[in-house]
C-alpha cells in the first residue's frame, strides 16, 4: 500500500510555486532595490547608514510568500557588492514572545552559527555582525516582527534603538526587513529615528469593488496551469462567496484554490464548480458542507468574516 499519491504531489508542486504576480509586487521590489542600492553605496564610500523595509498587512494576506520569493530571487542572483562578494539576505520567522537576546540567537542560527554555551546579549550581537560581514550578508528579514514588542514595555525602546544602530553600524550596516501585522507600524512610528530609516509597504485586503478583475485573473492563472475549466464558475455571486469565505485575505484564497484544484483534478474532473469549493472549505475548517459560505443563500449575514478567519487559521 502506498501512502503517496504522485499525481497529487505533482499538482501541488506545480501550483505551490509562485505563479501570480500582484501589482503590489512591483512596489515591493522597487522599495527593495532602493535599499540594496543604499547598501551598495554605503560599502562603496564607507561609514554610511543604510535603509530598510517595513512591510505590513493582515495575517494570511501574502506578505511572507512574496517577501520570501523576492529574497530567494535576490540570493540566487548573486549580486556583487563593491567588496567583490555576492550579497545575501537571511530570514528569521518569529513566533510567541521574543526577547532581544532571543532575536540575536535566532539571527545567528539563520547565519548558520550555533552557540555551544550560554553567552551574553552583547556577545551574541557582536557575533551576528561579525558573521554577517564574513558571509557577505547585507540584511535580515524578521517575519512576524511584532513578536519582539509588548504594549507599554520599556524593552520596546531598547529593541527599536538596537534596530536603528544595526542600520547605522559603521563597520557593517545591516539592511532590515521588518514584516508583520499592522500594529507593527505603530511600534516603528513611535521611534522617529528608526521610522526615518525604513520605507513602508502595506499589503491591502481584498476589496471586491476594486480587486474584482485581479481576483478573476488569479483564478484563471492557477486554473490554466492545470488545464481546468472555470468559465461557468466565475460569476459575481461566486467571487463574493470566495472573498467572504477567505475573510478578504489573498493568501487564504490561494490556499483554498490550490486545494480545490488538486482534489478536483485528481478525481478526474476538468471543470470547477462552486460545490467543489464547499467540499474543500468544509474539510479545511471542520464545518458542515451544507452550511457554508459557498452554499448558504444569506452567506454575508450568516457568516462573520472574522470568525471565518479564526477557523481558517
Backbone bond lengths (Angstrom), bond angles and torsions (degrees), N, CA, C in turn:
res aa  C-N    CA-C-N  psi(-1)  N-CA   C-N-CA  omega(-1)  CA-C   N-CA-C  phi
1 X - - - 1.465 - - 1.532 109.45 -
2 X 1.312 115.72 130.69 1.464 120.00 179.11 1.525 109.89 -99.31
3 X 1.308 115.55 139.24 1.455 121.23 177.37 1.527 111.12 -102.55
4 X 1.317 115.95 10.27 1.463 121.45 -177.60 1.522 109.59 -122.96
5 X 1.325 116.50 118.64 1.463 121.86 174.42 1.525 106.98 -95.01
6 X 1.321 115.90 104.13 1.463 119.94 -173.31 1.531 112.58 -67.69
7 X 1.314 116.80 -28.15 1.462 118.90 176.49 1.528 110.00 -66.67
8 X 1.333 116.14 -43.31 1.463 120.14 179.26 1.539 110.33 -63.57
9 X 1.329 116.65 -42.19 1.458 120.46 179.85 1.528 110.66 -63.43
10 X 1.333 116.76 -41.32 1.465 120.37 179.56 1.529 110.80 -63.11
11 X 1.330 116.21 -40.81 1.460 120.12 179.27 1.527 111.14 -67.27
12 X 1.327 117.01 -43.25 1.461 121.06 178.56 1.525 111.16 -62.00
13 X 1.328 115.25 -41.68 1.466 119.70 178.49 1.517 110.81 -61.87
14 X 1.316 115.44 -41.19 1.466 120.81 -179.54 1.527 111.68 -65.82
15 X 1.328 116.41 -41.13 1.465 120.55 -172.52 1.523 114.09 -89.07
16 X 1.339 117.34 -22.63 1.462 118.27 -177.95 1.521 113.19 -84.31
17 X 1.336 116.60 -11.62 1.463 118.74 171.80 1.524 107.44 -69.57
18 X 1.352 117.73 147.59 1.473 118.97 179.50 1.530 110.78 -58.45
19 X 1.329 116.47 120.40 1.454 120.77 -175.87 1.523 112.92 -113.17
20 X 1.304 115.23 -34.45 1.467 120.25 -168.25 1.519 110.31 -115.04
21 X 1.318 115.89 129.02 1.462 120.04 179.92 1.520 109.80 -102.46
22 X 1.316 115.60 115.15 1.462 121.26 177.22 1.527 109.71 -77.69
23 X 1.328 118.18 152.05 1.470 120.56 175.04 1.529 112.07 -56.45
24 X 1.329 117.20 -31.62 1.465 120.56 -179.55 1.525 111.63 -63.86
25 X 1.347 117.61 -22.52 1.459 119.77 -179.50 1.519 111.78 -64.96
26 X 1.327 116.52 -32.82 1.464 120.07 179.01 1.524 110.00 -65.13
27 X 1.337 116.87 -40.59 1.459 121.25 178.23 1.524 110.46 -66.22
28 X 1.329 116.59 -42.33 1.456 121.12 179.44 1.530 110.50 -63.87
29 X 1.311 116.28 -45.85 1.475 119.93 -179.21 1.522 111.22 -63.60
30 X 1.337 116.97 -40.87 1.459 121.27 179.81 1.527 110.92 -61.44
31 X 1.342 116.40 -45.35 1.464 120.65 178.92 1.525 110.37 -65.27
32 X 1.326 116.69 -39.25 1.463 121.87 178.61 1.527 110.69 -62.64
33 X 1.321 116.79 -44.78 1.463 120.95 -179.57 1.523 111.53 -62.50
34 X 1.339 116.76 -38.66 1.463 119.63 178.29 1.524 110.93 -61.81
35 X 1.327 115.96 -39.39 1.470 119.98 179.47 1.527 111.23 -66.58
36 X 1.332 116.92 -41.41 1.461 120.36 178.39 1.528 109.93 -63.74
37 X 1.326 116.29 -41.07 1.469 120.15 178.77 1.526 111.32 -63.33
38 X 1.352 116.70 -37.11 1.455 120.64 176.88 1.532 110.29 -62.41
39 X 1.343 115.74 -41.36 1.467 119.36 -179.96 1.532 110.04 -67.46
40 X 1.311 116.79 -39.38 1.466 121.55 178.04 1.534 109.40 -59.03
41 X 1.334 115.47 -45.44 1.465 120.49 179.72 1.518 111.11 -63.94
42 X 1.347 115.85 -41.19 1.462 120.00 179.84 1.521 111.28 -60.94
43 X 1.338 116.34 -40.78 1.465 119.52 177.97 1.527 111.08 -66.87
44 X 1.327 115.10 -35.61 1.453 119.79 -175.88 1.526 112.77 -69.42
45 X 1.341 116.42 -41.61 1.462 119.20 -176.04 1.520 112.72 -104.20
46 X 1.339 117.14 -15.10 1.457 121.21 175.79 1.520 113.83 78.50
47 X 1.340 115.13 144.89 1.457 121.39 172.73 1.506 116.34 64.34
48 X 1.330 117.75 30.17 1.463 120.16 -178.42 1.518 110.46 -115.20
49 X 1.323 117.04 142.11 1.461 120.47 176.14 1.517 109.91 -68.78
50 X 1.332 115.71 157.00 1.461 120.74 177.58 1.525 108.97 -115.81
51 X 1.309 115.71 171.61 1.459 121.13 179.35 1.530 109.83 -109.36
52 X 1.342 114.89 165.05 1.447 120.63 178.62 1.515 111.09 -137.94
53 X 1.334 115.17 -173.99 1.466 121.57 -178.73 1.520 110.33 -121.45
54 X 1.312 115.78 144.53 1.463 123.38 171.61 1.522 106.62 -120.67
55 X 1.330 116.38 105.65 1.467 121.78 -175.20 1.524 108.53 -110.27
56 X 1.322 116.66 117.23 1.460 120.87 -176.23 1.527 111.94 -125.39
57 X 1.305 114.98 160.29 1.458 122.18 177.73 1.511 108.52 166.33
58 X 1.319 116.35 161.88 1.464 119.80 178.94 1.525 110.91 -63.08
59 X 1.324 116.58 158.20 1.463 120.97 177.15 1.524 110.56 -57.98
60 X 1.318 115.44 146.27 1.476 124.56 177.36 1.525 111.92 62.91
61 X 1.329 115.36 31.25 1.461 119.67 178.26 1.529 111.13 -95.11
62 X 1.354 115.80 -15.84 1.464 119.89 177.86 1.519 115.03 113.08
63 X 1.342 118.54 9.65 1.463 121.62 -177.77 1.534 111.58 -61.00
64 X 1.324 115.85 -53.34 1.465 120.01 -175.31 1.523 110.69 -61.94
65 X 1.307 116.28 -42.44 1.466 121.35 -178.56 1.527 110.58 -58.15
66 X 1.322 116.46 -47.93 1.457 119.39 -176.15 1.517 112.67 -75.21
67 X 1.331 116.91 -37.72 1.458 119.42 177.34 1.527 111.13 -66.24
68 X 1.326 117.41 -43.78 1.464 120.22 179.56 1.522 111.26 -62.55
69 X 1.336 115.86 -38.86 1.463 120.01 178.02 1.529 110.67 -64.39
70 X 1.336 116.42 -44.20 1.461 121.03 -179.52 1.524 111.23 -64.64
71 X 1.328 116.87 -44.35 1.471 120.87 -179.82 1.529 110.53 -65.62
72 X 1.330 116.92 -39.71 1.459 119.85 178.20 1.535 110.85 -62.22
73 X 1.339 116.53 -43.99 1.459 119.97 178.45 1.526 111.37 -62.67
74 X 1.344 115.80 -39.48 1.462 119.66 178.71 1.520 110.63 -63.45
75 X 1.323 117.38 -47.31 1.465 120.43 -179.70 1.523 111.74 -62.79
76 X 1.330 116.31 -38.66 1.467 120.15 179.31 1.527 112.17 -69.32
77 X 1.334 116.63 -23.91 1.468 120.35 -179.07 1.523 111.95 -71.59
78 X 1.347 117.12 -19.96 1.466 122.67 -178.54 1.529 110.75 49.61
79 X 1.323 115.36 48.85 1.464 122.07 178.85 1.526 110.04 -60.83
80 X 1.322 117.05 122.63 1.459 121.46 -177.95 1.519 110.76 -80.40
81 X 1.325 115.14 135.75 1.453 121.97 176.87 1.527 109.02 -99.60
82 X 1.338 117.94 171.24 1.467 120.32 -178.27 1.529 114.67 -55.59
83 X 1.348 117.87 -25.11 1.464 120.01 178.82 1.523 112.61 -79.67
84 X 1.346 116.41 1.34 1.456 120.85 176.60 1.507 115.13 86.58
85 X 1.327 118.18 0.55 1.462 121.30 -179.33 1.521 110.99 -106.59
86 X 1.340 117.48 148.39 1.470 119.36 176.11 1.517 111.18 -69.13
87 X 1.315 116.36 136.49 1.465 121.39 -179.44 1.527 110.72 -81.06
88 X 1.328 115.20 149.61 1.465 121.25 177.47 1.521 109.69 -136.89
89 X 1.326 115.04 157.16 1.464 122.33 173.15 1.521 107.42 -129.69
90 X 1.332 117.25 136.01 1.461 121.18 178.10 1.525 109.35 -109.67
91 X 1.324 115.89 161.21 1.467 121.21 -176.73 1.521 111.32 -126.19
92 X 1.341 115.73 145.22 1.466 122.83 174.58 1.519 108.38 -129.92
93 X 1.329 117.17 124.86 1.460 121.89 174.36 1.515 107.88 -94.21
94 X 1.333 116.45 121.57 1.456 121.18 -177.27 1.524 110.13 -101.05
95 X 1.317 116.50 144.83 1.466 120.48 177.51 1.519 108.73 -147.23
96 X 1.332 116.03 143.50 1.451 119.89 -178.23 1.518 111.48 67.33
97 X 1.296 117.15 -170.51 1.460 122.37 -179.33 1.521 109.83 -71.48
98 X 1.328 117.30 128.72 1.459 122.39 -178.32 1.525 109.16 -127.95
99 X 1.327 117.69 118.06 1.463 121.24 175.87 1.530 108.89 -78.07
100 X 1.329 116.34 167.51 1.461 118.94 -179.48 1.532 110.65 -67.23
101 X 1.323 116.72 -32.26 1.469 119.64 175.34 1.524 110.25 -66.16
102 X 1.354 116.85 -43.79 1.470 120.56 176.48 1.522 110.56 -58.46
103 X 1.325 115.54 -40.15 1.466 120.24 -179.83 1.525 110.52 -61.54
104 X 1.341 116.10 -39.96 1.460 119.57 177.70 1.514 112.09 -63.67
105 X 1.336 116.69 -41.52 1.466 120.75 179.11 1.526 110.55 -64.02
106 X 1.340 116.93 -43.48 1.458 120.75 178.82 1.530 111.26 -63.56
107 X 1.340 115.89 -37.30 1.457 119.93 179.49 1.526 110.31 -66.99
108 X 1.331 116.75 -41.72 1.461 119.87 176.97 1.531 111.35 -60.35
109 X 1.333 116.03 -41.36 1.469 119.16 179.22 1.527 111.06 -63.89
110 X 1.342 115.87 -38.26 1.467 119.63 177.17 1.522 110.69 -63.95
111 X 1.327 115.85 -26.59 1.469 121.59 177.94 1.533 111.52 -86.87
112 X 1.332 116.18 1.41 1.457 120.51 178.48 1.510 114.22 80.18
113 X 1.334 116.78 22.55 1.466 121.72 -176.94 1.524 108.39 -119.23
114 X 1.328 117.16 117.90 1.464 121.49 -179.84 1.524 110.56 -105.61
115 X 1.332 116.11 133.14 1.452 121.29 175.52 1.526 109.33 -79.54
116 X 1.340 117.08 136.30 1.459 120.50 -177.62 1.517 112.98 -99.96
117 X 1.335 116.74 -7.99 1.466 120.19 175.54 1.526 108.63 -154.97
118 X 1.315 117.38 161.83 1.470 120.03 -177.85 1.533 112.05 -57.50
119 X 1.325 114.95 139.60 1.461 120.66 179.87 1.523 109.09 -135.08
120 X 1.329 115.49 161.73 1.457 119.38 178.29 1.527 109.78 -75.41
121 X 1.333 114.33 160.52 1.458 119.66 178.22 1.532 110.71 -59.85
122 X 1.317 117.52 -40.79 1.462 121.00 -179.70 1.524 111.06 -61.77
123 X 1.341 116.15 -44.91 1.468 120.71 179.71 1.535 110.28 -61.54
124 X 1.334 116.31 -43.52 1.468 120.94 -177.59 1.517 110.82 -59.98
125 X 1.336 116.97 -46.63 1.464 118.92 -177.28 1.524 112.00 -73.56
126 X 1.326 117.96 -27.11 1.470 119.59 172.52 1.526 110.16 -63.91
127 X 1.339 115.40 -40.09 1.470 119.42 178.14 1.527 111.20 -67.29
128 X 1.325 117.20 -34.88 1.468 120.52 177.60 1.527 110.20 -57.81
129 X 1.325 116.36 -52.60 1.469 119.96 -178.89 1.523 111.63 -65.19
130 X 1.336 116.49 -38.61 1.460 120.34 178.97 1.522 111.39 -63.41
131 X 1.338 116.93 -47.61 1.458 120.73 -179.33 1.535 111.62 -66.81
132 X 1.328 115.91 -39.36 1.462 119.14 178.80 1.527 110.46 -61.06
133 X 1.318 116.98 -45.22 1.473 120.69 179.85 1.526 111.00 -64.38
134 X 1.320 116.83 -43.11 1.470 121.09 -179.91 1.528 111.28 -61.48
135 X 1.354 116.55 -36.92 1.462 120.58 -174.14 1.527 113.60 -94.16
136 X 1.334 117.35 -5.29 1.462 120.08 -177.68 1.517 112.53 75.33
137 X 1.341 116.32 24.94 1.462 120.75 178.19 1.526 108.48 -83.45
138 X 1.322 116.27 113.61 1.470 119.95 -175.03 1.522 112.88 -93.89
139 X 1.332 117.36 -9.82 1.461 118.21 -176.96 1.515 113.78 -160.13
140 X 1.333 114.39 163.14 1.463 121.78 177.77 1.522 108.78 -131.19
141 X 1.325 115.25 135.18 1.464 121.35 173.73 1.525 108.27 -102.00
142 X 1.325 116.43 117.58 1.462 121.85 174.92 1.520 108.39 -102.10
143 X 1.322 115.56 105.05 1.468 121.65 -178.55 1.523 109.45 -88.09
144 X 1.331 116.75 141.75 1.468 123.27 -173.96 1.540 109.66 59.09
145 X 1.319 115.15 45.09 1.462 122.24 -173.07 1.527 113.13 -66.10
146 X 1.325 118.35 -15.62 1.473 119.93 178.98 1.521 111.55 -60.37
147 X 1.343 117.45 -18.05 1.459 120.55 -177.31 1.534 113.62 -70.93
148 X 1.326 118.18 -10.68 1.470 118.72 177.92 1.528 111.01 -89.37
149 X 1.335 116.92 -2.07 1.466 120.43 -177.66 1.529 111.16 -116.36
150 X 1.335 115.37 149.02 1.462 122.72 174.58 1.521 107.37 -131.28
151 X 1.318 117.12 132.88 1.469 120.84 -179.40 1.525 111.15 -52.58
152 X 1.340 115.25 123.73 1.454 120.99 174.95 1.512 116.01 77.87
153 X 1.341 118.41 -0.77 1.465 120.68 -176.53 1.529 111.48 -76.84
154 X 1.346 116.17 140.35 1.460 120.70 177.51 1.526 111.63 -65.32
155 X 1.337 116.23 -25.50 1.462 120.41 -178.44 1.528 112.13 -66.30
156 X 1.337 117.35 -20.73 1.465 120.12 -179.33 1.525 111.28 -57.93
157 X 1.340 116.30 -44.55 1.460 119.48 -178.22 1.519 111.15 -64.95
158 X 1.328 116.77 -35.48 1.461 120.71 178.58 1.525 110.18 -63.01
159 X 1.345 116.41 -45.18 1.468 121.13 179.73 1.522 110.32 -64.00
160 X 1.334 116.83 -46.63 1.461 120.83 -178.93 1.529 111.17 -61.20
161 X 1.330 115.89 -43.04 1.465 119.75 179.79 1.528 110.51 -67.00
162 X 1.321 116.97 -35.59 1.464 120.59 179.31 1.526 111.09 -68.35
163 X 1.333 116.95 -39.63 1.469 120.20 175.34 1.526 109.97 -59.56
164 X 1.332 115.71 -44.81 1.468 120.03 179.02 1.526 110.09 -60.18
165 X 1.335 116.43 -43.57 1.466 120.82 -178.30 1.524 111.37 -64.60
166 X 1.336 117.41 -36.61 1.462 120.24 178.27 1.525 111.13 -62.44
167 X 1.327 116.31 -35.91 1.458 120.35 -178.37 1.528 112.30 -80.64
168 X 1.332 116.01 -14.99 1.463 120.92 179.27 1.531 112.26 -109.03
169 X 1.329 117.42 2.38 1.465 121.57 -178.27 1.535 110.32 -54.63
170 X 1.343 118.72 118.16 1.467 120.93 -173.46 1.531 114.58 -65.15
171 X 1.341 117.96 -31.52 1.465 120.12 -176.42 1.535 112.67 -84.83
172 X 1.329 117.04 -31.97 1.477 120.11 179.67 1.530 109.17 -160.68
173 X 1.345 117.55 81.15 1.471 119.90 179.31 1.519 110.68 -66.32
174 X 1.318 116.28 145.83 1.458 121.73 -177.90 1.528 110.81 -112.28
175 X 1.313 115.98 130.27 1.458 122.93 174.04 1.532 107.52 -79.11
176 X 1.330 117.12 116.32 1.456 120.47 -178.95 1.521 111.34 -100.02
177 X 1.326 115.67 134.69 1.461 122.22 173.28 1.522 106.04 -115.13
178 X 1.310 116.14 107.41 1.460 122.00 -177.20 1.519 108.37 -105.13
179 X 1.317 117.58 118.02 1.464 119.83 -179.50 1.514 110.42 -126.17
180 X 1.337 115.64 147.99 1.459 119.77 -179.59 1.511 111.80 173.44
181 X 1.296 116.19 -169.13 1.463 122.27 -179.32 1.531 109.03 -71.91
182 X 1.340 117.66 164.76 1.475 120.23 -174.85 1.526 115.88 -54.14
183 X 1.337 118.20 -28.27 1.467 118.96 179.99 1.529 111.98 -62.73
184 X 1.315 117.16 -21.18 1.467 120.14 177.61 1.525 110.49 -58.95
185 X 1.328 116.87 -36.24 1.465 120.99 179.10 1.526 111.51 -60.44
186 X 1.325 116.57 -36.84 1.468 120.36 -179.39 1.524 110.82 -62.06
187 X 1.335 116.01 -42.92 1.461 119.47 179.14 1.532 110.92 -64.50
188 X 1.323 116.60 -44.84 1.470 120.17 -178.11 1.521 110.59 -65.63
189 X 1.333 116.88 -40.91 1.471 120.01 -179.25 1.528 111.90 -67.42
190 X 1.318 117.06 -20.87 1.468 119.75 -179.43 1.532 112.07 -72.65
191 X 1.320 116.82 -9.75 1.463 121.28 -178.62 1.522 108.26 -127.43
192 X 1.317 115.52 93.47 1.467 121.66 -170.28 1.526 113.30 -56.51
193 X 1.324 117.11 -37.45 1.465 119.59 -176.89 1.520 112.17 -64.26
194 X 1.336 117.32 -31.83 1.462 120.50 176.20 1.520 111.06 -82.47
195 X 1.324 116.43 -40.68 1.462 120.47 -179.17 1.530 111.04 -54.82
196 X 1.341 116.73 -37.70 1.461 120.44 -178.38 1.524 113.02 -69.88
197 X 1.337 116.58 -13.58 1.464 120.31 -176.96 1.525 113.54 -98.48
198 X 1.331 117.46 -5.57 1.476 119.72 -177.40 1.526 110.95 -120.53
199 X 1.320 114.99 140.16 1.462 121.38 176.35 1.529 109.08 -94.34
200 X 1.321 118.01 123.05 1.472 119.90 -177.42 1.524 112.99 -81.09
201 X 1.323 116.14 137.45 1.465 122.91 172.64 1.524 106.61 -132.44
202 X 1.332 116.96 120.96 1.469 119.96 -177.51 1.522 110.28 -111.44
203 X 1.332 116.11 134.99 1.464 122.60 176.64 1.526 108.65 -98.97
204 X 1.324 117.10 117.37 1.457 121.85 -178.62 1.526 112.23 -81.65
205 X 1.328 115.43 154.34 1.461 120.90 169.46 1.529 109.43 -73.52
206 X 1.320 115.36 167.89 1.472 120.35 178.51 1.525 109.33 -68.61
207 X 1.315 115.58 132.12 1.465 121.86 169.36 1.527 105.65 -125.13
208 X 1.331 115.04 108.29 1.462 119.37 -169.53 1.520 113.82 -55.56
209 X 1.318 117.07 -40.07 1.469 118.73 -178.77 1.519 111.06 -60.18
210 X 1.309 115.63 -35.78 1.460 121.09 -179.38 1.527 112.38 -88.85
211 X 1.347 116.91 -36.56 1.465 121.06 -167.58 1.521 114.77 -108.69
212 X 1.339 117.21 12.11 1.474 119.47 -177.11 1.530 111.73 -55.62
213 X 1.317 117.26 -49.53 1.472 120.41 -178.58 1.525 111.09 -62.29
214 X 1.331 115.56 -37.79 1.460 120.54 179.74 1.526 110.49 -64.24
215 X 1.321 116.96 -40.65 1.457 121.67 179.75 1.528 110.63 -66.20
216 X 1.312 116.09 -41.67 1.477 120.09 178.36 1.526 110.66 -62.79
217 X 1.320 117.25 -43.91 1.469 121.30 179.16 1.521 110.70 -61.12
218 X 1.337 116.47 -40.04 1.455 120.01 179.03 1.525 110.84 -63.08
219 X 1.337 117.23 -45.24 1.466 121.10 179.98 1.521 111.26 -59.67
220 X 1.323 116.74 -44.77 1.464 120.24 -179.87 1.528 111.74 -68.44
221 X 1.312 116.68 -36.22 1.465 120.64 179.87 1.526 110.63 -58.47
222 X 1.327 116.90 -48.03 1.461 120.73 -178.46 1.530 111.37 -74.41
223 X 1.317 117.39 -41.02 1.470 120.37 -178.70 1.526 111.04 -64.75
224 X 1.328 117.04 -41.87 1.463 120.11 -179.98 1.522 111.46 -63.81
225 X 1.304 116.42 -29.59 1.464 120.52 -178.26 1.523 111.49 -62.50
226 X 1.334 117.14 -31.11 1.470 120.45 -179.85 1.536 110.81 -115.48
227 X 1.323 115.43 19.08 1.474 121.85 176.12 1.528 112.05 54.96
228 X 1.318 114.63 52.68 1.465 121.18 178.89 1.528 109.23 -110.77
229 X 1.310 116.26 131.96 1.473 122.00 -179.28 1.530 110.01 -83.21
230 X 1.332 117.08 125.97 1.472 120.33 178.67 1.537 111.28 -128.44
231 X 1.318 117.09 15.19 1.469 120.36 -175.38 1.529 112.43 -58.15
232 X 1.325 117.55 -40.45 1.460 120.96 -178.83 1.525 112.43 -80.48
233 X 1.328 116.29 -16.74 1.461 121.27 -176.36 1.525 112.63 -80.06
234 X 1.321 116.21 -38.69 1.464 120.79 -169.35 1.528 110.88 -78.67
235 X 1.325 114.86 85.96 1.462 122.50 177.57 1.530 108.46 -120.02
236 X 1.324 118.75 160.78 1.471 119.93 176.70 1.522 112.70 -55.51
237 X 1.350 117.19 -37.81 1.455 120.35 -179.70 1.526 111.14 -64.90
238 X 1.339 117.38 -45.68 1.455 120.11 -179.18 1.531 111.14 -65.23
239 X 1.316 117.66 -42.49 1.463 120.82 -179.79 1.523 110.77 -60.05
240 X 1.330 116.32 -40.59 1.468 120.23 178.69 1.526 110.74 -65.43
241 X 1.332 116.67 -39.85 1.464 120.66 179.62 1.537 110.82 -67.32
242 X 1.328 116.88 -42.95 1.461 120.94 179.59 1.526 110.75 -63.56
243 X 1.304 116.51 -44.88 1.470 121.93 178.81 1.528 110.49 -59.47
244 X 1.326 116.94 -46.47 1.463 120.94 -177.73 1.526 111.36 -69.39
245 X 1.325 116.96 -42.51 1.463 121.03 -179.97 1.526 111.47 -60.70
246 X 1.322 116.43 -32.90 1.472 121.80 -177.93 1.526 111.99 -98.12
247 X 1.323 116.67 15.82 1.477 122.75 173.36 1.522 112.61 55.00
248 X 1.333 116.26 32.35 1.468 122.18 175.88 1.529 112.30 65.28
249 X 1.342 116.93 24.97 1.473 121.03 -178.23 1.532 109.58 -109.56
250 X 1.310 116.29 123.01 1.464 120.80 -179.36 1.522 111.63 -59.41
251 X 1.321 116.54 -40.53 1.457 119.86 -178.71 1.516 112.64 -61.41
252 X 1.329 116.92 -40.89 1.471 120.45 178.85 1.522 111.34 -68.60
253 X 1.328 116.51 -36.06 1.474 119.93 176.42 1.523 109.52 -59.99
254 X 1.325 116.78 -47.35 1.461 120.75 -177.89 1.524 110.90 -63.90
255 X 1.337 117.29 -42.37 1.466 120.64 179.85 1.522 111.42 -61.48
256 X 1.335 116.72 -47.19 1.461 120.35 -178.90 1.524 110.78 -67.19
257 X 1.317 116.48 -39.19 1.463 120.77 179.37 1.526 111.02 -62.09
258 X 1.325 117.26 -45.14 1.465 120.89 180.00 1.525 110.68 -62.20
259 X 1.333 116.73 -47.56 1.467 119.71 -179.53 1.523 111.42 -59.95
260 X 1.322 115.87 -41.43 1.464 119.71 -177.77 1.524 110.81 -69.28
261 X 1.320 117.44 -44.56 1.462 120.93 178.88 1.525 111.23 -59.89
262 X 1.312 116.81 -43.60 1.465 120.25 -177.62 1.521 110.92 -64.20
263 X 1.331 117.31 -48.49 1.464 119.67 -176.16 1.528 112.01 -67.52
264 X 1.312 116.48 -37.50 1.469 119.51 179.36 1.527 110.42 -68.85
265 X 1.330 116.19 -40.92 1.465 120.29 179.89 1.522 110.75 -65.16
266 X 1.333 117.01 -43.07 1.460 121.12 179.25 1.523 111.02 -63.30
267 X 1.330 117.07 -31.44 1.472 120.78 179.83 1.524 112.48 -73.23
268 X 1.332 115.88 -11.89 1.465 119.06 177.78 1.512 114.59 102.00
269 X 1.330 118.27 -3.34 1.463 121.34 179.07 1.523 110.48 -83.08
270 X 1.334 115.53 155.31 1.462 120.75 178.11 1.527 112.10 -125.16
271 X 1.343 115.81 15.45 1.458 119.53 178.85 1.527 108.99 -139.71
272 X 1.347 115.82 130.61 1.450 120.81 -179.63 1.518 111.52 -87.92
273 X 1.339 115.05 144.08 1.457 121.89 175.02 1.528 108.68 -127.92
274 X 1.316 116.15 159.24 1.464 120.41 179.37 1.530 110.80 -58.81
275 X 1.318 116.39 -34.00 1.459 120.16 -179.39 1.525 112.09 -62.81
276 X 1.344 116.40 -30.09 1.464 119.89 177.65 1.531 110.44 -63.00
277 X 1.312 116.84 -37.73 1.460 121.03 177.65 1.527 110.46 -69.66
278 X 1.328 116.53 -36.14 1.466 120.06 177.95 1.525 110.57 -62.18
279 X 1.341 116.44 -40.36 1.468 121.19 179.09 1.525 110.60 -61.78
280 X 1.335 116.62 -48.42 1.465 120.25 -177.45 1.525 112.08 -71.42
281 X 1.324 116.81 -33.99 1.460 120.11 177.30 1.524 109.84 -63.66
282 X 1.329 116.93 -42.76 1.468 121.12 178.84 1.526 110.55 -64.44
283 X 1.337 116.80 -41.64 1.468 120.51 -179.92 1.521 111.11 -65.94
284 X 1.325 116.07 -36.24 1.466 121.36 -176.56 1.515 112.58 -75.86
285 X 1.319 116.35 -34.85 1.469 120.12 -173.71 1.518 113.79 -104.79
286 X 1.325 117.60 -12.15 1.456 120.59 -177.77 1.516 113.08 76.13
287 X 1.323 116.66 17.90 1.464 121.14 178.80 1.530 110.18 -94.55
288 X 1.318 115.98 171.46 1.462 120.66 178.69 1.524 110.52 -79.01
289 X 1.316 115.56 135.45 1.460 120.16 -178.84 1.526 111.71 -63.12
290 X 1.332 116.85 -34.92 1.466 119.35 -177.10 1.526 112.10 -75.27
291 X 1.343 115.56 -12.67 1.464 119.91 177.13 1.516 107.32 -120.95
292 X 1.313 115.03 84.67 1.453 121.28 -171.21 1.520 109.79 -142.08
293 X 1.339 118.53 154.24 1.466 120.45 174.41 1.528 112.25 -60.29
294 X 1.335 116.06 -17.85 1.468 119.42 -179.82 1.529 112.36 -90.18
295 X 1.340 117.37 -9.45 1.466 119.77 -176.22 1.527 113.61 -123.29
296 X 1.327 117.68 -31.72 1.471 121.12 -175.70 1.526 111.38 -69.70
297 X 1.342 117.99 131.58 1.477 120.78 179.76 1.531 112.38 -60.03
298 X 1.336 116.57 -39.18 1.460 121.47 -176.25 1.531 111.16 -103.94
299 X 1.337 117.01 46.16 1.463 121.64 -170.65 1.526 113.42 -58.79
300 X 1.316 118.35 -31.32 1.464 120.21 -176.61 1.529 112.05 -67.86
301 X 1.313 116.24 -35.45 1.463 120.07 179.48 1.535 112.11 -94.08
302 X 1.329 116.28 -24.80 1.467 120.04 -177.50 1.525 112.63 -76.56
303 X 1.338 117.09 -24.81 1.462 120.60 -175.06 1.529 110.49 -127.67
304 X 1.312 115.30 122.28 1.463 121.16 176.19 1.526 108.95 -79.40
305 X 1.332 117.89 129.11 1.470 121.10 -174.34 1.522 112.04 -63.95
306 X 1.339 118.03 -35.59 1.462 120.11 179.01 1.518 111.02 -68.12
307 X 1.324 115.66 -39.35 1.464 119.31 177.57 1.531 110.45 -65.06
308 X 1.321 116.26 -39.26 1.470 119.98 177.47 1.522 110.14 -62.34
309 X 1.330 116.53 -38.27 1.474 118.72 178.19 1.515 110.65 -63.53
310 X 1.303 117.55 -41.07 1.467 121.45 -178.26 1.535 111.63 -63.52
311 X 1.334 117.21 -39.59 1.452 118.25 -179.44 1.530 111.60 -80.68
312 X 1.329 117.17 -16.79 1.452 121.92 177.12 1.520 112.11 -82.71
313 X 1.340 116.02 -20.20 1.470 119.75 -172.52 1.527 112.28 -92.72
